[in-house]
């Protein structure tokens, strides 16, 4: 928990495993048996590679010039608008599926491109000469409901009153502490429970992560936002 990921990092989830990564206000949720690489991460670009498995991406803000792209063995998926997306790749890498619950996406494959609009999904089959099919989406499954629950948790966070949505980990503060108005310091977050002898920067470790330098990885589940704000 709280590990910083950057360009060149890879993430693998095994059976019955899930992961959640935040890049600013964008949430990337990774399902079981999924291989996902971070190809390029900077202030303007989030480019990932999905080799197999599934990811759901919730994009809450796109500034001018920002690029959100997920590459698959069949092509490249550009998320062109604020919205809710699901991308899947079969275990053999031969088929990709792009679901747009809201927003809009552009799929580029074999030198051509097509649009996937809200409430549509696209199937792309083959790698050398891929073919595609567009259909209307069906009902959400258990994975989609889990992702929606995580979105609901973030959207209704009390800490949004005090912390920017672009700060990863703001939603973790609600369950682990409370806010007070201090006459000297203003709005202050206080953890509800810490072990005896607790002090900041004592339970965790330092790592060097380009391009930021030394970064603190805190052991507490709520430990990202307070140490990086």
PyMOL commands that set and color helices and strands:
alter all, ss='L'
color gray80, all
select helices_A, chain A and resi 142-155+158-161+170-176+225-228
alter helices_A, ss='H'
color red, helices_A
select strands_A, chain A and resi 10-13+19-23+26-30+34-41+45-59+67-72+75-79+83-89+95-102+104-109+112-117+120-125+131-136+177-182+186-191+204-209+213-218
alter strands_A, ss='S'
color yellow, strands_A
deselect
rebuild
show_as cartoon
